[in-house]
Amino acid sequence: MNNRCIYGRDFIYKKYLLVIIWLFAVLFLWVPYIFPYFSFIDEQGLFASAVQIAKGKLLYKDVFESKGPALISIYLFFIKLFPSNYTLALHAVLLLLILFNSLLLYKILSKYGTDNFSLLAFLYPFLLACFYPGNMIGSREPFLTFLILFVFCLILYFPNNNFIILLSGFLSGTSILFKPFGIFFIFSFAFLIYYYSKKLSKCYLFLFACSIIPLMFLSYLFKNNLWNDFLLWNFDYAVFISRTIPFGKKVYHGLAMLGRILLFNPVYIIFGLPVIFNKSNFNENVPLIILSFSALLWAVLHGLPFPHYYIPLIPFLVLLSIKGFYLFYKKLGPIQNDIKKYLYFFIIFSIFQSLLHWNGIDFHKKWIEFLKEKKWKADYEIKKDYEMIKYLRENTDKTDKIVIWGLNPKIYLFSEREPGTRFISSVEPVNGFVYYAPSQIKQFLPAEKLFLWDMEENNVKYFIDATNRSLLGMAYYTIDKYPYINNYLLQHFHIIKEIDGYKIWKRK
């Protein structure tokens, strides 16, 4: 029986129509999430930090960052290449990454021999939007996901090509520079190269190529005397954060996030998980299983309840589910035409109810609001903080150093004033972590000392207390919980104005 009889003529003849519908739906689903003036907390802070690095300041020493340099380098790239429209350029690339990832999934499935069911890879943008879409574009994971899928596709198609292995290793080495957890993907790809080529020499070649980028980064650290600063923020601080979260809480966060992904997208449970435990196809599915496990480790080892950590896992759940759906459909035989519409209805229902659960419609409301106001400039981004930003622009000099206390780094960006401390993208090292009550803040003391040192060394002129205007919507980090900083502020500054919940302190 030929493929046309098995899979249906409509499925074959309408594949181009499916792609057109996919493109339209992607734009409808994702444009409201990636529009340049709907920026997120991490994004604003990273751009504010990248602006300082573009001026010649050094990462880790002059600009705080608790992760590798990969993400800040990406933001710096957009600032350098698109100095007037870096946010627009970044968000356009984020949209393209969603499209490219769909194409990579399609190529991977085609290599696995799922025939015309490979076209279901274009459901990826829908399934990604199902899982808290507002949090899916604001960090390193979209770039890491594309990197992982691209390298996997290269290895899958060219496992014995030395140039491709070198290229794959070179690209894989950058995963460590996003976060040390990238080592899981490097080990996974090294195993897959041996799995496909059966040659240890290919693995050694791959691992050699993986070391190039990290070694270049280490030489940069030593050349600029940044090794101690790097260790302070990437290891000492990371250990501090890990200890502030009880082990039971870490396990709970991991199980809760994974449970939401699986339960609110039943397609993963019905078709994806059985593939993992299918003995007859286990050897063929080993690469997908290993990479899925690596992506899961990347997510859960953070120990934090943030959905974006799980983005790298979604493509592999999609791959397993489509492969499982293909195998299930194939086993149905002659009766498949009678029940296929119910299977497709089940998939559509799973996607639809998941979208409703994550309340993604809120972003479409913002999009409609934006269209009604017809503000196509940064005015829309800053309208809630307009009075504060206007005050700084009109009443301070560009040479004045300011400090924003609270999580609102957009004030640095849009006021165009110089940060007075290295803690630009995040004040968490100074403010500590809170998971239960403000009274239980756990302080990373080296940060408080450096914060005060920066304040004095840079002769900070204005101190903006933005705890009541935090972009997180939480006023946990009040100054009075930090006696040293509070005393310094009372001794050297006085309040001159309050604007929309902001308290403006000026040096005496």
C-alpha positions as CSV (number, residue, x, y, z in Angstrom):
1,M,0.0,0.0,0.0
2,N,1.6,3.3,-1.0
3,N,2.0,6.4,1.2
4,R,-0.9,8.2,-0.5
5,C,-3.4,5.5,0.6
6,I,-1.9,5.2,4.1
7,Y,-1.7,8.9,4.9
8,G,-4.5,10.3,2.8
9,R,-4.4,12.4,-0.4
10,D,-5.5,15.5,1.4
11,F,-2.6,15.4,3.8
12,I,-0.2,15.3,0.8
13,Y,-1.8,17.8,-1.6
14,K,-2.5,20.4,1.1
15,K,0.9,20.5,2.7
16,Y,1.7,23.9,1.1
17,L,-1.6,25.3,2.4
18,L,-0.7,24.0,5.8
19,V,2.6,25.9,5.7
20,I,0.8,29.1,4.7
21,I,-1.7,28.7,7.5
22,W,1.2,28.0,9.9
23,L,3.0,31.2,8.9
24,F,-0.2,33.2,9.4
25,A,-0.9,31.6,12.8
26,V,2.7,32.1,14.0
27,L,2.4,35.8,13.2
28,F,-1.0,36.0,15.0
29,L,0.3,34.1,18.0
30,W,3.8,35.5,18.4
31,V,3.8,39.1,17.2
32,P,1.9,40.4,20.3
33,Y,4.6,38.7,22.4
34,I,7.7,39.9,20.6
35,F,6.6,43.4,19.6
36,P,9.6,45.7,20.4
37,Y,7.9,47.8,23.0
38,F,6.6,44.9,25.0
39,S,10.0,44.3,26.6
40,F,10.6,42.2,29.7
41,I,12.6,42.7,32.9
42,D,15.6,40.7,31.9
43,E,15.7,42.2,28.5
44,Q,15.7,45.8,29.7
45,G,18.4,45.1,32.3
46,L,20.6,43.2,29.7
47,F,20.3,46.1,27.3
48,A,21.2,48.6,30.0
49,S,24.2,46.5,30.9
50,A,25.2,46.0,27.2
51,V,25.1,49.8,26.7
52,Q,27.8,50.1,29.4
53,I,29.9,47.4,27.9
54,A,29.7,49.1,24.6
55,K,31.2,52.2,26.3
56,G,34.3,50.2,27.3
57,K,33.3,48.9,30.7
58,L,34.2,45.3,31.7
59,L,31.8,42.5,32.4
60,Y,31.9,41.1,35.9
61,K,34.1,44.0,37.2
62,D,32.1,47.1,36.1
63,V,28.9,45.3,35.1
64,F,27.4,42.6,37.2
65,E,26.3,39.3,35.6
66,S,25.8,36.0,37.4
67,K,25.9,33.9,34.2
68,G,28.2,33.3,31.3
69,P,29.0,36.0,28.7
70,A,27.0,34.6,25.8
71,L,23.7,36.4,26.3
72,I,25.2,39.8,27.2
73,S,27.3,39.4,24.0
74,I,24.2,38.8,21.9
75,Y,22.7,42.0,23.3
76,L,25.9,43.9,22.7
77,F,25.9,42.7,19.1
78,F,22.4,44.2,18.6
79,I,23.4,47.5,20.2
80,K,26.6,47.7,18.0
81,L,24.8,46.7,14.8
82,F,21.5,48.5,15.4
83,P,22.2,51.4,17.7
84,S,18.9,53.1,17.1
85,N,16.6,50.0,16.9
86,Y,18.3,47.3,18.9
87,T,15.1,46.1,20.6
88,L,13.3,45.9,17.3
89,A,16.2,43.9,15.7
90,L,16.4,41.5,18.7
91,H,12.7,40.8,18.6
92,A,12.7,40.2,14.9
93,V,15.4,37.6,15.4
94,L,13.4,36.0,18.2
95,L,10.5,35.6,15.8
96,L,12.9,34.1,13.1
97,L,14.3,31.7,15.7
98,I,10.8,30.3,16.3
99,L,10.4,29.8,12.5
100,F,13.9,28.3,12.1
101,N,13.3,25.9,15.0
102,S,10.2,24.6,13.3
103,L,12.2,24.0,10.1
104,L,14.9,22.2,12.0
105,L,12.3,20.0,13.7
106,Y,10.9,19.2,10.3
107,K,14.3,18.2,9.0
108,I,15.0,16.0,12.0
109,L,11.7,14.3,11.7
110,S,12.2,13.8,8.0
111,K,15.5,12.0,8.8
112,Y,13.7,9.8,11.2
113,G,11.4,8.6,8.4
114,T,8.1,9.9,9.7
115,D,7.0,10.6,6.1
116,N,4.4,13.4,5.7
117,F,3.9,13.5,9.4
118,S,7.1,15.5,9.6
119,L,4.9,18.5,8.6
120,L,3.4,18.4,12.1
121,A,6.7,19.9,13.2
122,F,5.2,23.2,12.2
123,L,2.9,22.8,15.3
124,Y,6.0,23.8,17.3
125,P,5.2,27.5,17.6
126,F,1.7,26.6,18.8
127,L,3.0,24.2,21.4
128,L,5.6,26.7,22.5
129,A,2.9,29.4,22.9
130,C,0.9,27.0,25.0
131,F,3.5,27.2,27.8
132,Y,3.4,30.6,29.3
133,P,4.3,32.5,26.1
134,G,5.1,35.8,27.8
135,N,8.1,34.2,29.5
136,M,9.4,32.4,26.4
137,I,11.5,35.1,24.8
138,G,13.1,37.1,27.5
139,S,16.3,35.1,28.3
140,R,19.0,32.9,26.9
141,E,16.9,29.8,26.2
142,P,15.6,30.8,22.7
143,F,19.1,31.1,21.5
144,L,20.3,28.0,23.2
145,T,17.4,26.0,21.8
146,F,18.2,27.0,18.3
147,L,21.9,26.1,18.9
148,I,21.0,22.7,20.2
149,L,18.6,21.8,17.4
150,F,21.0,23.1,14.7
151,V,23.9,21.0,16.1
152,F,21.7,18.0,16.4
153,C,20.6,18.4,12.8
154,L,24.2,18.6,11.6
155,I,25.3,15.5,13.5
156,L,22.2,13.6,12.4
157,Y,22.8,14.3,8.7
158,F,26.7,14.3,8.6
159,P,28.0,12.1,11.5
160,N,31.2,11.2,9.6
161,N,32.1,14.6,8.1
162,N,35.1,16.0,9.9
163,F,34.4,19.6,9.0
164,I,30.8,19.3,10.3
165,I,32.1,17.7,13.5
166,L,34.5,20.5,14.0
167,L,31.7,23.1,13.3
168,S,29.3,21.2,15.7
169,G,32.0,21.2,18.4
170,F,32.8,24.9,17.9
171,L,29.1,25.8,18.2
172,S,28.5,23.4,21.1
173,G,31.3,25.0,23.1
174,T,29.4,28.2,23.3
175,S,26.6,26.5,25.3
176,I,28.8,26.6,28.3
177,L,29.0,30.4,28.0
178,F,25.3,30.6,28.5
179,K,25.6,28.7,31.7
180,P,27.8,25.8,33.0
181,F,24.8,23.5,32.6
182,G,25.6,23.5,28.8
183,I,28.1,20.8,29.6
184,F,25.2,18.3,29.5
185,F,24.6,19.0,25.9
186,I,28.3,18.8,25.0
187,F,28.5,15.3,26.6
188,S,25.2,14.3,24.9
189,F,26.5,15.3,21.4
190,A,29.8,13.6,22.0
191,F,28.0,10.4,22.7
192,L,25.8,10.8,19.7
193,I,28.8,11.3,17.4
194,Y,30.1,8.0,18.6
195,Y,26.6,6.5,18.4
196,Y,26.3,7.3,14.7
197,S,30.0,7.0,13.6
198,K,31.2,4.3,15.9
199,K,34.6,6.0,16.0
200,L,36.2,7.5,19.2
201,S,38.4,9.7,17.0
202,K,35.3,11.6,15.9
203,C,34.4,12.2,19.6
204,Y,37.9,13.5,20.4
205,L,37.7,15.9,17.4
206,F,34.4,17.1,18.6
207,L,35.6,17.7,22.2
208,F,38.7,19.5,20.9
209,A,36.5,21.9,18.9
210,C,34.2,22.3,22.0
211,S,37.2,23.6,24.0
212,I,38.1,26.5,21.6
213,I,35.5,29.0,22.6
214,P,35.8,28.4,26.4
215,L,39.6,28.6,26.2
216,M,39.3,31.9,24.3
217,F,37.0,33.2,27.1
218,L,39.4,32.1,29.8
219,S,42.3,33.9,28.1
220,Y,40.1,37.1,28.0
221,L,39.4,36.8,31.7
222,F,43.1,36.4,32.6
223,K,44.2,39.1,30.1
224,N,41.8,41.6,31.8
225,N,42.4,40.4,35.3
226,L,38.7,39.4,35.7
227,W,39.2,35.8,37.0
228,N,38.4,36.7,40.6
229,D,35.4,38.7,39.6
230,F,34.2,35.9,37.4
231,L,34.5,33.4,40.2
232,L,32.7,35.7,42.6
233,W,29.6,36.1,40.5
234,N,29.5,32.8,38.6
235,F,30.4,30.4,41.5
236,D,30.3,32.0,44.9
237,Y,27.0,33.8,44.2
238,A,25.6,30.7,42.4
239,V,26.3,28.6,45.5
240,F,24.7,31.2,47.7
241,I,21.6,31.2,45.6
242,S,21.4,27.5,45.6
243,R,21.6,27.4,49.4
244,T,18.8,29.9,49.8
245,I,16.4,27.5,48.2
246,P,15.5,24.4,50.3
247,F,16.1,21.1,48.4
248,G,12.5,20.1,48.8
249,K,11.5,23.4,47.2
250,K,13.7,22.7,44.3
251,V,12.2,19.3,43.7
252,Y,8.7,20.8,44.0
253,H,9.4,23.5,41.5
254,G,10.8,21.0,39.0
255,L,7.9,18.6,39.3
256,A,5.4,21.4,39.2
257,M,6.7,22.9,36.0
258,L,7.2,19.5,34.3
259,G,3.7,18.5,35.4
260,R,2.2,21.6,33.9
261,I,4.0,21.0,30.6
262,L,2.7,17.4,30.4
263,L,-0.7,17.7,31.9
264,F,-1.8,20.8,30.0
265,N,-0.5,19.4,26.8
266,P,-1.9,15.8,26.9
267,V,-0.4,15.1,23.4
268,Y,3.0,14.7,25.2
269,I,1.6,12.1,27.6
270,I,-0.5,10.2,25.1
271,F,2.0,10.0,22.2
272,G,5.4,11.3,23.5
273,L,6.1,9.4,26.7
274,P,5.3,5.9,25.2
275,V,8.0,6.4,22.6
276,I,10.6,6.6,25.4
277,F,9.5,3.2,26.8
278,N,9.0,1.5,23.4
279,K,11.4,-1.4,23.4
280,S,11.1,-2.2,19.7
281,N,12.2,1.3,18.7
282,F,14.4,2.2,21.7
283,N,17.8,2.2,19.9
284,E,16.4,4.5,17.2
285,N,15.0,6.8,19.8
286,V,18.2,7.0,22.0
287,P,19.3,10.4,20.7
288,L,16.0,12.0,21.4
289,I,15.8,10.5,24.8
290,I,19.3,11.6,25.8
291,L,18.8,15.2,24.5
292,S,15.4,15.3,26.3
293,F,17.1,14.3,29.5
294,S,19.9,16.9,29.1
295,A,17.3,19.6,28.4
296,L,15.3,18.5,31.5
297,L,18.5,18.7,33.6
298,W,19.2,22.2,32.3
299,A,15.8,23.2,33.6
300,V,15.4,21.5,36.9
301,L,18.9,22.2,38.2
302,H,18.2,25.9,38.3
303,G,15.9,25.1,41.2
304,L,13.7,28.1,40.3
305,P,10.0,28.2,39.2
306,F,10.7,30.1,35.9
307,P,9.1,28.6,32.8
308,H,11.7,29.9,30.4
309,Y,14.3,27.4,31.7
310,Y,12.2,24.6,30.2
311,I,12.2,26.0,26.6
312,P,15.0,23.6,25.4
313,L,12.8,20.7,26.5
314,I,9.8,21.6,24.4
315,P,11.3,20.8,21.0
316,F,12.3,17.3,22.1
317,L,8.8,16.6,23.6
318,V,7.4,17.7,20.2
319,L,9.7,15.4,18.4
320,L,8.9,12.4,20.6
321,S,5.1,13.2,20.4
322,I,5.0,13.5,16.6
323,K,7.1,10.3,16.2
324,G,4.7,8.6,18.7
325,F,1.7,9.9,16.8
326,Y,3.1,8.6,13.5
327,L,3.7,5.1,15.0
328,F,0.2,5.0,16.5
329,Y,-1.4,6.2,13.3
330,K,0.5,3.7,11.3
331,K,-0.7,0.8,13.5
332,L,-4.4,1.7,13.0
333,G,-4.4,0.3,9.5
334,P,-7.6,0.4,7.4
335,I,-9.7,2.0,10.2
336,Q,-7.5,5.1,10.5
337,N,-9.7,7.2,8.2
338,D,-12.6,6.7,10.5
339,I,-10.9,8.0,13.6
340,K,-8.2,10.4,12.3
341,K,-10.5,13.3,12.7
342,Y,-10.8,12.6,16.4
343,L,-7.1,12.4,16.8
344,Y,-6.6,15.7,15.1
345,F,-9.4,17.2,17.2
346,F,-7.6,15.9,20.3
347,I,-4.4,17.7,19.3
348,I,-6.2,20.9,18.5
349,F,-8.2,20.8,21.8
350,S,-4.9,20.2,23.8
351,I,-3.3,23.2,22.2
352,F,-6.4,25.4,22.7
353,Q,-7.1,24.6,26.3
354,S,-3.4,25.0,27.1
355,L,-3.4,28.5,25.6
356,L,-6.4,29.4,27.7
357,H,-4.7,28.1,30.8
358,W,-1.6,30.2,30.5
359,N,-3.8,33.3,29.9
360,G,-1.8,34.3,26.8
361,I,-4.8,36.3,25.6
362,D,-3.5,39.1,27.9
363,F,-0.8,39.9,25.4
364,H,-3.3,40.2,22.6
365,K,-5.2,42.7,24.7
366,K,-2.0,44.7,25.1
367,W,-1.6,44.5,21.3
368,I,-5.1,45.8,20.7
369,E,-4.5,48.6,23.2
370,F,-1.2,49.4,21.4
371,L,-2.9,49.5,18.0
372,K,-5.7,51.8,19.3
373,E,-3.2,54.3,20.7
374,K,-1.2,54.3,17.5
375,K,2.1,55.0,19.3
376,W,4.8,53.5,17.2
377,K,7.7,54.8,19.3
378,A,9.2,54.1,22.7
379,D,6.5,56.3,24.2
380,Y,4.4,53.2,24.6
381,E,7.1,51.4,26.5
382,I,7.7,54.3,29.0
383,K,4.2,55.6,29.4
384,K,3.8,54.1,32.9
385,D,7.1,55.7,34.0
386,Y,6.9,58.8,31.9
387,E,6.9,61.3,34.7
388,M,9.9,59.8,36.4
389,I,11.9,59.5,33.2
390,K,10.9,63.1,32.2
391,Y,12.0,64.4,35.5
392,L,15.5,62.8,35.2
393,R,15.9,64.0,31.7
394,E,14.9,67.6,32.5
395,N,16.4,68.0,36.0
396,T,19.7,66.1,35.9
397,D,22.8,66.3,33.7
398,K,23.9,63.4,31.5
399,T,27.1,63.2,33.6
400,D,25.1,62.6,36.8
401,K,25.4,59.0,38.2
402,I,22.1,57.5,39.4
403,V,21.2,54.3,41.2
404,I,17.8,52.5,40.8
405,W,17.0,50.6,44.0
406,G,14.4,48.0,43.0
407,L,13.9,46.0,39.9
408,N,13.2,48.6,37.2
409,P,16.3,48.8,34.9
410,K,14.3,50.6,32.2
411,I,14.8,53.8,34.0
412,Y,18.5,53.6,33.2
413,L,17.8,53.0,29.5
414,F,15.2,55.6,28.8
415,S,16.5,58.4,31.1
416,E,19.9,58.0,29.4
417,R,21.7,58.5,32.7
418,E,24.8,56.6,33.9
419,P,24.4,53.8,36.4
420,G,26.3,54.5,39.6
421,T,26.9,50.8,40.5
422,R,27.8,47.7,38.7
423,F,24.4,46.2,39.6
424,I,22.5,47.3,36.5
425,S,20.6,44.4,35.1
426,S,19.7,43.0,38.5
427,V,19.8,44.2,42.1
428,E,19.3,40.7,43.5
429,P,22.9,40.3,44.7
430,V,22.4,43.4,46.9
431,N,18.8,42.8,47.8
432,G,18.9,39.1,48.5
433,F,16.4,36.4,47.7
434,V,12.9,36.1,49.2
435,Y,10.7,33.1,48.7
436,Y,8.5,33.3,51.7
437,A,8.3,36.7,53.5
438,P,10.4,40.0,53.2
439,S,11.6,39.3,56.8
440,Q,13.5,36.3,55.5
441,I,15.7,38.0,53.0
442,K,19.1,36.2,52.7
443,Q,21.9,38.6,51.9
444,F,25.0,38.1,49.8
445,L,27.2,40.3,51.9
446,P,30.1,40.8,49.4
447,A,27.6,42.5,47.1
448,E,26.5,45.0,49.7
449,K,30.1,46.1,50.3
450,L,30.7,46.5,46.6
451,F,27.4,48.4,46.3
452,L,28.5,50.9,48.9
453,W,32.0,51.1,47.4
454,D,30.5,51.9,44.0
455,M,28.2,54.6,45.5
456,E,31.2,56.4,47.0
457,E,33.7,55.8,44.2
458,N,31.3,57.0,41.5
459,N,30.0,59.9,43.6
460,V,26.4,58.9,42.9
461,K,24.2,62.0,42.8
462,Y,20.7,60.6,42.7
463,F,19.3,57.5,44.3
464,I,15.9,56.4,43.0
465,D,13.9,54.1,45.4
466,A,11.7,52.1,42.9
467,T,10.7,49.3,45.2
468,N,7.1,50.3,44.9
469,R,7.4,50.4,41.1
470,S,9.3,47.1,40.7
471,L,8.6,45.4,37.3
472,L,8.0,42.2,39.3
473,G,5.1,43.9,41.1
474,M,6.7,43.1,44.5
475,A,8.0,45.6,47.0
476,Y,10.1,43.1,48.9
477,Y,13.4,44.9,48.7
478,T,12.9,47.9,50.9
479,I,16.1,49.8,51.9
480,D,15.4,49.7,55.6
481,K,16.1,45.9,55.7
482,Y,19.8,46.7,54.8
483,P,21.2,48.7,57.7
484,Y,24.6,49.6,56.1
485,I,23.0,50.9,52.9
486,N,20.1,52.6,54.7
487,N,22.5,54.4,57.1
488,Y,24.7,55.5,54.2
489,L,21.7,56.9,52.4
490,L,20.4,58.8,55.5
491,Q,23.9,60.2,56.1
492,H,24.7,61.4,52.6
493,F,21.3,61.9,50.8
494,H,17.9,63.5,51.4
495,I,14.5,63.0,49.7
496,I,13.7,65.8,47.3
497,K,10.7,64.5,45.5
498,E,8.2,61.6,45.1
499,I,6.7,60.8,41.7
500,D,4.2,58.0,41.1
501,G,5.6,55.9,43.9
502,Y,9.2,56.7,43.1
503,K,11.2,58.3,45.9
504,I,14.1,60.5,44.6
505,W,17.0,61.0,46.9
506,K,19.8,63.6,46.1
507,R,23.3,63.7,47.6
508,K,23.6,66.5,50.2
